[in-house]
């Protein structure tokens, strides 16, 4: 119903703003019914007090919403056990749990909080997925680790974290820098890994075509149209994965998930929902 429709309603149904808009007419009508000047003055004073009270009332509470996420999702946080603890944020599925569980890594300028701010953690929980976002060593709330100084050490670190957190049937989302952890883990053919989502990852040049051909993990290759360096370099190598699909996000740069979050989430969910 429009503003004009509401203004034609009965006085008892008027909103305060419409009541005050109609008050000059009401005063004129009252005067015409032979009320005394003192009564009209008192009525006018009463209307003025009501106006002041109305203006002073607090407005409706502001609504906050996550970008494609549910603000009611509880995000847990903690540290893995051991000498080189890794900080993580975790959400549990709001509904019947899906078979796969999502592990979110991050690039150099980001950490696990990125996936909370973007609403990815909340959205995954809403769609029935357990999801864990990690702070890689030296980022966010995770201290640097000697284990991360070698390729083998980084793969072992990731394997240990998944084991400590009891992640099963993992799908690894790996942007940029985190490829230094995800790719050596991928190459070892871990049975825990059920899906791989590289987003212009680093270190693809460290592996041969034959090594990529040997990987059977279902893979969704994501990159931004405007990422003209790392995305193209990594894409040349990742195309050798035998079980992959490629999605280019239009008008998005290196951190394409930040530039086009809606498109990113749609593509990610479609990939997850169709995994066996």
SVG drawing of the C-alpha trace seen along z (x, -y; Angstrom):
<svg xmlns="http://www.w3.org/2000/svg" viewBox="-20 -32 83 75">
<polyline fill="none" stroke="black" stroke-width="0.4" points="0.0,0.0 1.4,-3.4 1.7,-6.6 -1.4,-8.1 -3.4,-4.9 -2.5,-5.2 -3.4,-8.9 -7.0,-8.1 -7.5,-5.7 -9.5,-6.3 -7.8,-8.5 -7.5,-5.6 -5.3,-3.8 -2.9,-6.7 0.8,-6.4 2.3,-9.2 3.8,-10.9 0.4,-11.0 -1.3,-12.1 0.9,-15.1 0.5,-15.9 -3.2,-16.0 -3.1,-18.0 -3.7,-21.6 -6.9,-20.2 -7.9,-18.8 -7.3,-22.1 -9.4,-23.9 -12.2,-21.4 -12.1,-21.8 -12.3,-25.6 -15.3,-25.3 -17.1,-23.2 -17.0,-26.2 -14.3,-25.2 -12.9,-28.0 -9.5,-29.5 -8.1,-28.0 -9.2,-24.6 -7.7,-25.0 -4.5,-26.2 -4.3,-23.2 -5.0,-20.9 -2.2,-22.5 0.2,-22.2 -0.7,-18.5 0.0,-17.9 3.3,-19.8 4.3,-17.6 3.4,-14.4 5.5,-15.7 8.5,-16.2 8.0,-12.8 7.8,-11.2 10.9,-12.9 12.8,-11.8 11.9,-8.1 14.7,-5.8 14.4,-4.5 14.2,-0.9 17.3,1.1 19.8,1.4 19.9,4.8 23.3,6.4 23.7,9.2 26.6,11.3 27.4,11.3 25.7,14.5 26.0,15.7 23.8,16.3 24.5,14.0 23.2,16.6 26.0,19.1 28.3,19.7 32.0,19.5 34.3,21.5 38.0,20.7 40.9,22.5 44.5,23.8 45.6,27.2 47.7,29.2 51.4,29.6 54.6,27.5 53.5,25.5 49.9,24.8 47.7,23.5 44.9,21.1 41.6,22.0 38.0,20.8 35.3,23.5 31.6,23.7 29.4,26.8 26.5,27.5 23.2,26.0 21.3,28.9 22.1,32.5 25.8,32.7 27.1,33.2 29.7,35.8 32.6,33.5 34.2,30.9 35.8,27.7 39.2,26.4 39.9,22.7 43.4,21.5 44.4,17.9 46.8,15.7 49.6,13.4 47.5,10.4 44.8,12.4 44.0,14.9 41.2,17.1 39.2,14.0 38.8,13.2 36.4,16.1 34.3,14.9 34.1,11.4 33.2,12.6 30.4,14.8 31.9,17.9 32.0,19.8 28.5,18.8 27.2,19.8 28.8,23.2 27.3,23.9 23.9,22.9 24.3,25.2 25.1,28.2 28.9,28.2 31.5,28.3 34.1,25.7 37.5,24.9 39.6,21.8 43.2,21.8 45.8,19.2 48.9,20.4 52.2,20.2 53.3,16.6 49.8,15.2 46.9,14.1 47.1,15.8 49.5,18.6 53.2,18.2 55.9,18.9 57.0,22.5 60.2,24.1 58.1,26.9 56.9,24.5 60.4,23.9 60.4,26.9 57.9,28.3 57.8,31.7 57.3,29.9 54.4,27.8 52.6,30.9 53.2,32.7 51.9,29.6 48.7,29.6 48.2,33.3 48.7,33.0 46.2,30.1 43.6,32.1 44.2,35.1 44.2,33.1 40.9,31.4 39.5,34.8 38.6,33.4 37.2,36.1 36.7,36.1 38.4,32.6 37.9,30.1 40.8,27.8 40.3,24.2 43.7,22.7 44.2,19.1 47.6,17.6 50.4,18.1 48.6,21.1 49.5,23.1 52.9,23.7 51.0,25.8 48.2,27.2 50.1,28.4 52.7,30.6 49.8,32.1 47.8,32.7 50.8,34.4 51.1,36.9 47.6,38.2 46.2,38.2 43.1,40.3 41.5,37.4 41.4,35.1 38.1,35.4 38.2,32.0 40.6,29.2 39.8,25.6 42.9,23.7 42.5,19.9 45.6,18.8 47.9,20.7 51.6,20.1 54.3,22.8 52.6,24.6 55.9,24.3 57.6,26.6 55.7,29.7 55.9,31.5 53.0,32.3 53.4,35.9 52.9,35.1 49.7,33.2 48.5,36.0 48.8,38.5 46.4,36.5 42.8,37.9 41.2,35.4 38.2,33.6 39.4,30.0 37.7,26.6 40.2,24.1 39.1,20.6 40.7,17.3 39.9,13.7 39.7,12.3 42.0,9.3 44.7,11.5 47.1,11.5 50.2,12.9 49.8,15.6 46.5,16.8 47.7,17.5 50.9,19.1 49.1,21.4 46.4,22.2 48.9,23.5 50.0,26.1 46.7,26.9 45.1,27.7 47.2,30.9 45.0,32.2 42.9,34.9 39.7,34.3 39.2,30.5 36.9,27.7 37.8,24.1 35.8,21.0 36.9,17.4 35.2,14.7 34.6,11.7 35.9,8.2 37.8,9.8 41.4,9.6 43.8,11.8 41.6,12.1 38.6,12.8 36.6,14.2 36.7,10.7 35.9,8.9 33.0,11.1 31.8,12.9 28.4,13.7 29.8,15.5 32.5,17.1 30.0,18.6 27.7,19.8 30.4,21.6 31.9,23.1 28.6,24.4 27.8,25.9 31.1,27.8 30.7,29.0 27.1,30.1 28.1,32.3 31.0,34.1 30.3,37.8"/>
</svg>
